[in-house]
């Protein structure tokens, strides 16, 4: 009997893992054999095949070498990373959908969940200057669709701490920024959503920290997500998460109150309006 078809509701990461598993079994290799051949642990291979670990370029190329698949998996990974949601971001998205609470700290630009379409377009166009128009549109649409998590019947609570630099970095021009700040104000006035701004006057209180997100759950431990030059990563090690929670508490302590933060955003919005 042949391999069962891959379920249609699998995300790209799960499909990649299922394909690895299918070919590995077809070559009559164990996870241990594959792990040794590509230079990773058994656990890493298991996580990739389960769709819980974004594969590295080295892993994908190693699979092609071991399986003799002539660049198949390297090509799959490249297409995944050029798609609306890159492979390394999928594990975060899966957890974001199930989170009871989202605590985000943004440094230079406003968090994705609170971006307008025009702001997101400017961000992606700057990050992918040579991408096709339809590719940028796909990324923008995917980002806007993420907002559904905040619009469901029982949405997660959202606490967004923004450095003042997020509000003063002119993304897309004054008109785009005016609409973006108006959008922030509207979300900040909703129940269950708190927005705080760390003013430049707070000094070094936030200068040593990069952007990060904490996801809390009703029946699971809190996880940490951090961006990096090669993509973002999830952390669930207790000591790492606890340290991030403490940092977030200190950020909130040094930030303006939610009411004062919205007042500042309203004032800054006027600066972008002719």
C-alpha positions, 0 to 999 in steps of 0.5 A: 500500500502506498503512502497516504496523501498529505492532508490539504490543511497542512501548512507549508512547514508540515508539508515539507516535513511530510515530504521528507518523511515520505522520501526517507521511508522510501529510501528505507532510512531511519531518522537516526540514519538521516540525522547522522548523514545531514549532521543534525540530531534525531530530535531535529529530524523528528521536529522537521518531519512533524512540521514543528521545526523550520528546516535550515538551508543546510538540512534541505541540501543535506536531504537532497544529497542523501536522497539523491533528489537533485535539489528538490528539498532546497528548492522547496525551502527556497519557495517557502521562504519567498512565499507570503509567510517564510518557513521560519515564521510558520511555527510562530503563526501556529502558536499565535492563533492559539494564544490567550495573550500577546505581549509585544515590544517593537523597536523600529516599526509597529508590530505586524498585527497593528499595521495598516495595509499601506504601512505593511506594503512600505515595510515589505517593499523596503525589505524586498526591493526587487520582489515582484508586485504580486509577491509583495501583495501576497505578503501584505495580504497575509499580514493583514489576514493575521488580524483575524485573531484579534477579531474573533469572538474571544480574541487574545488580550494584546499588550503592545509596547512601542518605542517612540522610534516606531512612531517617528520613523516615517514609513511610506511617507507622512500620509501613510504614517497619519493613517497608521497612527489613526489606526493605532489609536482606534485599536488602542481604544478597544477593550482587551488591547493596551498600547504603551509608548516608551518615550525617548526621554526614558533613555537607556531603559530600552536601549539594550533590547531588541524586538520580541514577543511573548505568547501566553496560553491558558493551558500551556507555558509561555513562549518567546519569539525573537527576530534575527538576521536570518529569521525569527525563532521561538524559545520555550526554555523556562529560564529564557522565557522568565528573563524575557518576562522580567524585561517586558515588565520593566519595559512597561514600568518605564513606558507612558501609561496607556492613556498618556501613550494614546495622547502622545500618538494623537499629538504625533498624528497631527505632525503627519497631517498637512 
